[in-house]
Amino acid sequence: MTEQGDRERRARDEQRLSGLAEAYRKAAPYTAASTSLVIAVGGLTWVGIKADEWLGTRPWMTLLGVALGMTGGFISFFKTVLGNAKNK
């Protein structure tokens, strides 16, 4: 009797796990898009700060790095998000 109860419990656990795995699979492109946005803005801001230190142009290169990072990051983000919406 307990053997059948164990099978039913395992089946429920596997079903729950597969639902969680499905949710992660669906969220993965959006997580990657938001991560690339953060990396683009942060990376180009850092490049701008270092360029300002080297050239002595504070804060202009930092502002340029922020602007380029935001522009490129948002373009990439929306291409990914809107591309996934069209494929569904």
C-alpha positions in Angstrom: 0.0 0.0 0.0 2.7 2.5 0.8 4.5 1.6 -2.4 1.6 3.1 -4.5 1.5 6.1 -2.2 5.2 6.7 -2.8 4.7 6.5 -6.6 1.9 9.0 -6.4 4.0 11.3 -4.3 6.9 11.0 -6.7 4.7 11.7 -9.7 3.3 14.9 -8.0 6.9 16.0 -7.2 8.0 15.4 -10.8 5.0 17.3 -12.1 5.8 20.3 -9.8 9.4 20.2 -10.8 8.6 20.1 -14.5 6.3 23.1 -14.0 9.2 25.0 -12.3 11.6 24.0 -15.0 9.1 25.2 -17.6 8.8 28.6 -15.8 12.6 28.9 -15.8 12.7 28.0 -19.5 10.2 30.7 -20.3 12.0 33.3 -18.1 15.5 32.7 -19.5 15.4 35.0 -22.5 14.1 37.9 -20.4 16.7 37.3 -17.7 19.4 37.3 -20.3 18.0 40.5 -21.9 18.0 42.3 -18.6 21.4 41.1 -17.7 22.8 42.3 -21.1 21.2 45.7 -20.4 22.9 46.0 -17.0 26.2 44.9 -18.4 26.1 47.3 -21.3 25.3 50.3 -19.2 27.7 49.4 -16.4 30.5 48.4 -18.8 30.4 51.5 -21.0 30.0 53.7 -17.9 33.2 52.2 -16.5 35.0 52.7 -19.9 33.8 56.4 -19.8 35.1 56.8 -16.2 38.5 55.4 -17.2 38.6 57.6 -20.3 37.9 60.6 -18.2 40.7 59.7 -15.8 43.1 59.3 -18.8 42.0 62.3 -20.8 41.1 64.6 -17.9 37.7 65.4 -19.4 35.5 64.6 -16.4 32.5 64.1 -16.7 32.0 64.1 -20.4 33.3 60.7 -21.3 31.4 59.2 -18.4 28.2 60.8 -19.7 29.0 59.5 -23.2 29.6 56.0 -21.9 26.3 56.1 -20.0 24.4 57.3 -23.1 25.9 54.7 -25.4 25.4 52.0 -22.8 21.8 52.9 -22.3 21.1 53.2 -26.1 22.8 49.9 -27.0 21.5 48.1 -24.0 17.9 49.1 -24.5 18.0 48.3 -28.3 19.3 44.8 -27.4 16.8 44.4 -24.6 13.8 45.4 -26.8 15.0 43.3 -29.7 15.1 40.3 -27.5 11.8 41.0 -25.7 9.8 41.9 -28.8 11.4 39.1 -30.8 10.2 36.6 -28.2 6.8 38.1 -28.2 6.5 37.7 -32.0 7.6 34.1 -31.9 4.8 33.1 -29.5 
